[in-house]
Amino acid sequence: MKVAIVGVSGAVGQEFLRVLEERNFPLDELVLFGSSRSAGSTYSFRGKSLTVKELKHNDDFKGIDIALVSAGASTSREFAADITKFGTVMIDNSSAFRMDDDVPLVVPEVNPDDCKVRPRNIIANPNCSTIIMVVALKPIHNLSPIKRIHVATYQAASGAGAAAMEELKTQIDEVMNNKPVTVSKFKYQLAFNLIPQIDIFLDNDYTKEEMKMHNETRKIMHADMAVSATTVRVPVFRAHSEAVWVETEKPLEISDVRAAMEKAEGLVVEDDPKNSIYPMPLFVAGKDPVYVGRIRKDIANPNGLTFWCVGDQIKKGAALNAVQIAEYLIKNRLL
């Protein structure tokens, strides 16, 4: 088994290295690719030093079984043909191919069988906020089809990359020391603030991030459900939180929903309001599952319920999900 990481120097690329090592992923050789700036740098994996190769239009992917790609949408589009032409399965973390009809969009806990049909040998990793939400939605949808979803997200700086996390650290220091605040990666100062915009605004006044949640959720769940999102950047380093309101075709008992969530793969229920137990990003950062709590009836909708969920954006929201897709391919002999 020969695996490549494309975009290894970024936050998700670095997380790929950690996740592959943590999970003892069954590979015989790992090849690292990056931009001309990253080429020649070295990273440690399983006690060995690996040198980054420059990503070029050539035959470097010949013999590689799986490529874990996180180098941005434009790079993914430019190099997809080079990566896949010898049979490599490209698991792409960018937005480049997510809504293409001939590219499966996969969360292994929700729709793993979609991996089986991949005409272009590309599998897309969904948007981080979508991944975290659909893991929690799946057990509800199994009890009664979901008709409508409203969600407000509270998204960490990590969603904007490693440089954004560093900027938040810098801003906190600058504010606390009465210095001018550096603003580069965000529209406004993020430290001690909330920014109700992630990505650009579209013609309908929703942001691109909000429409990703609408479109991707419907594709992953294979359902004609309405999804309305408000996405907010918050001064947290690396775990996204979401408040979700769901309307199902028939009313559900909360005890049944909680029981289904407790049995669901990749989901951990932390829900004891009397003892102030619920998920928080401070304690979820660095962990694999999606955590869910505050599960209750929606008092504004007889067929509604609401919950709060938290997941590590870099891990389950990106690198881990891609590695789980790769594990599914190997386990089910789909390479």
C-alpha positions as CSV (number, residue, x, y, z in Angstrom):
1,M,0.0,0.0,0.0
2,K,1.5,3.3,-1.2
3,V,0.0,6.5,0.0
4,A,0.6,10.2,-0.9
5,I,-0.2,13.4,1.0
6,V,-0.5,16.4,-1.2
7,G,-0.3,19.7,0.7
8,V,1.6,18.3,3.7
9,S,2.8,21.6,5.0
10,G,-0.7,22.9,5.7
11,A,-2.7,22.4,8.9
12,V,-4.7,19.5,7.4
13,G,-1.6,18.0,5.8
14,Q,0.1,18.0,9.2
15,E,-3.0,16.4,10.7
16,F,-2.9,13.7,8.0
17,L,0.6,12.7,9.2
18,R,-0.6,12.5,12.8
19,V,-3.8,10.6,12.1
20,L,-2.1,8.1,9.8
21,E,0.4,7.4,12.6
22,E,-2.2,7.4,15.4
23,R,-4.4,4.9,13.6
24,N,-1.5,2.7,12.5
25,F,-2.8,3.0,8.9
26,P,-1.8,0.0,6.8
27,L,0.7,1.6,4.4
28,D,4.1,0.4,3.2
29,E,5.3,3.7,1.8
30,L,4.3,7.3,2.3
31,V,5.2,10.0,-0.3
32,L,4.8,13.7,0.5
33,F,4.1,16.5,-2.0
34,G,3.9,20.2,-1.7
35,S,4.4,23.5,-3.5
36,S,7.8,24.7,-4.7
37,R,8.1,26.6,-1.4
38,S,7.6,23.4,0.6
39,A,9.7,21.1,-1.6
40,G,12.9,19.9,0.1
41,S,11.5,20.3,3.6
42,T,11.4,17.2,5.8
43,Y,8.8,15.7,8.1
44,S,9.0,12.7,10.5
45,F,6.7,9.7,10.1
46,R,7.0,6.5,12.1
47,G,10.6,7.4,13.1
48,K,11.7,8.1,9.5
49,S,12.5,11.5,7.9
50,L,10.6,12.1,4.7
51,T,11.4,14.8,2.1
52,V,8.7,16.7,0.4
53,K,8.6,16.5,-3.4
54,E,7.3,19.4,-5.6
55,L,3.9,18.7,-7.1
56,K,4.4,18.7,-10.9
57,H,2.6,17.7,-14.0
58,N,4.4,14.3,-14.4
59,D,4.1,10.6,-13.6
60,D,5.0,10.8,-9.9
61,F,1.7,9.2,-8.9
62,K,2.3,6.0,-10.8
63,G,2.1,3.2,-8.3
64,I,0.4,5.2,-5.6
65,D,-2.8,3.7,-4.4
66,I,-4.4,6.6,-2.4
67,A,-3.6,10.3,-2.5
68,L,-4.9,12.4,0.5
69,V,-5.1,15.9,-1.0
70,S,-5.4,19.2,0.9
71,A,-3.9,21.9,-1.2
72,G,-6.8,24.1,-2.2
73,A,-9.5,23.9,-4.9
74,S,-7.4,25.4,-7.7
75,T,-4.5,23.0,-7.1
76,S,-6.9,20.0,-6.9
77,R,-8.5,21.0,-10.2
78,E,-5.1,21.6,-11.9
79,F,-3.5,18.3,-10.8
80,A,-6.5,15.9,-10.6
81,A,-5.7,14.3,-13.9
82,D,-2.1,13.8,-13.0
83,I,-3.0,12.3,-9.7
84,T,-5.6,9.8,-11.0
85,K,-4.4,8.8,-14.5
86,F,-2.6,5.7,-13.2
87,G,-5.4,4.5,-11.0
88,T,-4.7,6.4,-7.8
89,V,-7.8,7.2,-5.8
90,M,-7.8,10.9,-5.0
91,I,-9.5,11.8,-1.7
92,D,-9.8,15.5,-2.0
93,N,-10.3,17.9,0.9
94,S,-11.1,21.0,-1.1
95,S,-14.4,22.3,-2.5
96,A,-13.3,21.6,-6.1
97,F,-15.4,18.5,-6.8
98,R,-17.9,18.2,-4.0
99,M,-21.0,19.0,-6.0
100,D,-20.0,17.2,-9.2
101,D,-22.5,14.5,-10.0
102,D,-19.8,12.0,-10.9
103,V,-17.8,12.5,-7.6
104,P,-19.1,10.9,-4.4
105,L,-19.2,13.2,-1.3
106,V,-18.6,10.9,1.6
107,V,-18.8,10.8,5.4
108,P,-18.1,7.2,6.4
109,E,-20.5,7.1,9.3
110,V,-23.3,8.3,7.0
111,N,-22.9,7.2,3.3
112,P,-19.9,4.9,2.9
113,D,-21.4,3.0,0.1
114,D,-21.1,6.0,-2.2
115,C,-17.4,5.3,-2.4
116,K,-18.2,2.3,-4.6
117,V,-19.1,4.5,-7.6
118,R,-16.4,6.9,-8.5
119,P,-16.1,7.3,-12.3
120,R,-13.2,9.8,-12.1
121,N,-11.4,8.0,-9.2
122,I,-12.0,11.1,-7.0
123,I,-13.8,11.0,-3.7
124,A,-14.6,14.4,-2.1
125,N,-14.3,15.2,1.6
126,P,-17.2,17.5,2.6
127,N,-16.9,20.9,4.3
128,C,-15.9,20.6,7.9
129,S,-19.1,22.1,9.4
130,T,-21.2,19.8,7.2
131,I,-19.3,16.7,8.3
132,I,-19.8,17.4,12.0
133,M,-23.5,18.1,11.5
134,V,-24.4,15.0,9.4
135,V,-22.8,12.6,11.8
136,A,-25.3,13.8,14.4
137,L,-28.2,13.9,11.9
138,K,-27.9,10.4,10.6
139,P,-29.4,8.5,13.6
140,I,-32.3,11.0,13.7
141,H,-32.9,10.6,9.9
142,N,-33.0,6.8,10.5
143,L,-35.8,7.2,13.0
144,S,-37.9,9.6,10.8
145,P,-36.9,11.4,7.6
146,I,-35.7,14.9,8.2
147,K,-37.7,17.6,6.4
148,R,-36.0,20.8,7.6
149,I,-32.8,21.9,9.3
150,H,-31.8,25.3,10.8
151,V,-28.2,25.5,12.0
152,A,-26.1,28.2,13.6
153,T,-22.4,27.4,13.6
154,Y,-19.6,28.7,15.9
155,Q,-16.5,27.9,13.8
156,A,-12.9,28.0,15.1
157,A,-10.0,29.9,13.6
158,S,-8.6,26.6,12.3
159,G,-11.2,26.6,9.6
160,A,-9.2,29.4,7.9
161,G,-5.9,27.5,8.2
162,A,-2.7,27.4,10.3
163,A,-1.9,31.1,9.6
164,A,-5.4,32.1,10.9
165,M,-4.8,30.2,14.2
166,E,-1.5,32.1,14.6
167,E,-3.2,35.4,13.9
168,L,-5.7,34.7,16.7
169,K,-2.9,34.0,19.1
170,T,-1.2,37.2,18.0
171,Q,-4.4,39.3,18.3
172,I,-5.0,38.0,21.8
173,D,-1.5,39.1,22.8
174,E,-1.8,42.4,21.1
175,V,-5.2,43.2,22.8
176,M,-3.9,42.2,26.2
177,N,-0.9,44.4,25.8
178,N,-2.7,47.4,24.3
179,K,-0.9,47.1,21.0
180,P,-2.4,47.7,17.5
181,V,-4.2,44.6,16.4
182,T,-3.1,42.7,13.3
183,V,-5.9,41.9,10.9
184,S,-5.0,39.9,7.8
185,K,-6.7,36.5,7.6
186,F,-10.1,37.7,8.8
187,K,-12.4,40.5,7.8
188,Y,-12.2,42.0,11.3
189,Q,-10.4,41.3,14.6
190,L,-11.4,37.9,15.8
191,A,-10.0,38.0,19.3
192,F,-12.7,38.8,21.8
193,N,-15.2,39.1,18.9
194,L,-17.6,37.1,16.7
195,I,-17.7,37.5,12.9
196,P,-21.0,36.5,11.2
197,Q,-19.4,35.8,7.9
198,I,-17.4,32.8,6.6
199,D,-16.4,33.0,3.0
200,I,-18.0,35.4,0.5
201,F,-21.6,36.5,0.3
202,L,-23.6,35.2,-2.6
203,D,-26.6,36.8,-4.5
204,N,-29.1,35.4,-1.9
205,D,-27.1,37.1,0.9
206,Y,-26.1,33.7,2.3
207,T,-22.4,33.1,2.4
208,K,-20.6,30.4,0.3
209,E,-20.0,28.5,3.5
210,E,-23.7,28.5,4.4
211,M,-24.7,27.3,1.0
212,K,-22.1,24.5,1.2
213,M,-24.0,23.2,4.3
214,H,-27.3,23.4,2.4
215,N,-26.0,21.7,-0.8
216,E,-23.6,19.1,0.7
217,T,-26.0,17.9,3.4
218,R,-28.7,17.1,0.8
219,K,-26.1,15.2,-1.4
220,I,-24.6,13.2,1.5
221,M,-28.0,12.3,3.0
222,H,-29.6,11.6,-0.4
223,A,-32.7,13.5,0.8
224,D,-34.7,16.5,-0.3
225,M,-34.4,18.4,3.0
226,A,-34.3,22.1,3.4
227,V,-31.2,23.4,5.1
228,S,-30.7,27.0,6.3
229,A,-27.4,28.0,8.0
230,T,-25.8,31.0,9.6
231,T,-22.1,30.5,10.0
232,V,-20.1,32.5,12.5
233,R,-16.4,32.6,13.1
234,V,-15.5,32.6,16.9
235,P,-12.3,33.1,18.8
236,V,-11.7,29.4,19.4
237,F,-8.6,27.6,18.0
238,R,-9.7,24.3,16.5
239,A,-13.1,22.8,17.3
240,H,-16.4,23.8,15.6
241,S,-19.7,24.0,17.5
242,E,-23.2,24.0,16.1
243,A,-26.7,24.6,17.4
244,V,-29.1,22.6,15.2
245,W,-32.9,22.6,14.9
246,V,-34.4,19.6,13.0
247,E,-38.0,19.0,11.8
248,T,-38.8,15.4,11.1
249,E,-41.8,13.9,9.2
250,K,-43.2,12.5,12.5
251,P,-42.7,13.6,16.1
252,L,-39.9,11.7,17.9
253,E,-39.5,10.9,21.6
254,I,-36.3,12.4,22.9
255,S,-35.5,9.2,24.7
256,D,-35.5,7.4,21.3
257,V,-33.3,10.0,19.7
258,R,-30.8,9.9,22.6
259,A,-30.7,6.1,22.5
260,A,-30.1,6.2,18.7
261,M,-27.3,8.7,19.1
262,E,-25.7,6.7,21.8
263,K,-25.5,3.7,19.4
264,A,-24.4,5.7,16.4
265,E,-20.9,5.3,15.0
266,G,-18.6,8.2,15.5
267,L,-20.9,10.0,17.9
268,V,-20.6,10.6,21.7
269,V,-23.5,11.8,23.8
270,E,-22.6,14.2,26.6
271,D,-26.0,15.3,27.8
272,D,-26.7,15.8,31.5
273,P,-28.1,19.4,31.9
274,K,-28.7,19.0,35.6
275,N,-25.0,18.6,36.1
276,S,-24.0,21.1,33.4
277,I,-22.6,18.4,31.2
278,Y,-22.5,19.1,27.4
279,P,-19.8,19.3,24.7
280,M,-17.5,22.2,24.5
281,P,-14.7,23.0,22.1
282,L,-12.1,23.3,24.9
283,F,-12.5,19.6,25.6
284,V,-13.2,18.3,22.1
285,A,-10.1,19.7,20.4
286,G,-7.8,16.8,19.3
287,K,-10.5,14.1,19.7
288,D,-11.9,11.9,17.0
289,P,-15.7,11.7,17.5
290,V,-18.4,14.3,17.1
291,Y,-19.9,15.1,20.5
292,V,-23.6,15.9,21.0
293,G,-25.6,17.3,23.9
294,R,-28.5,19.7,24.9
295,I,-30.9,17.2,23.1
296,R,-34.4,18.4,23.6
297,K,-37.8,19.0,22.0
298,D,-38.2,22.1,20.0
299,I,-41.0,24.0,21.8
300,A,-41.7,26.0,18.7
301,N,-42.3,23.0,16.5
302,P,-44.3,19.8,17.4
303,N,-42.2,17.8,15.0
304,G,-39.0,19.4,16.0
305,L,-36.0,18.8,18.2
306,T,-32.8,20.6,18.8
307,F,-29.3,19.8,19.9
308,W,-25.8,21.1,20.2
309,C,-22.8,19.3,18.6
310,V,-19.0,19.9,18.6
311,G,-16.2,18.4,16.6
312,D,-12.6,19.0,16.0
313,Q,-12.4,20.9,12.7
314,I,-9.0,19.8,11.6
315,K,-9.5,16.2,12.7
316,K,-13.0,14.8,12.0
317,G,-13.8,17.9,10.0
318,A,-11.0,17.2,7.6
319,A,-8.0,14.8,8.0
320,L,-9.7,12.0,9.9
321,N,-12.7,11.9,7.7
322,A,-10.4,11.5,4.6
323,V,-8.4,8.8,6.3
324,Q,-11.6,6.9,7.3
325,I,-12.6,7.0,3.7
326,A,-9.2,5.4,2.8
327,E,-9.7,2.8,5.5
328,Y,-13.1,1.9,4.1
329,L,-11.7,1.5,0.6
330,I,-9.0,-0.9,1.9
331,K,-11.3,-2.9,4.2
332,N,-13.8,-3.4,1.4
333,R,-11.2,-4.0,-1.3
334,L,-12.4,-1.1,-3.4
335,L,-9.0,0.0,-4.7
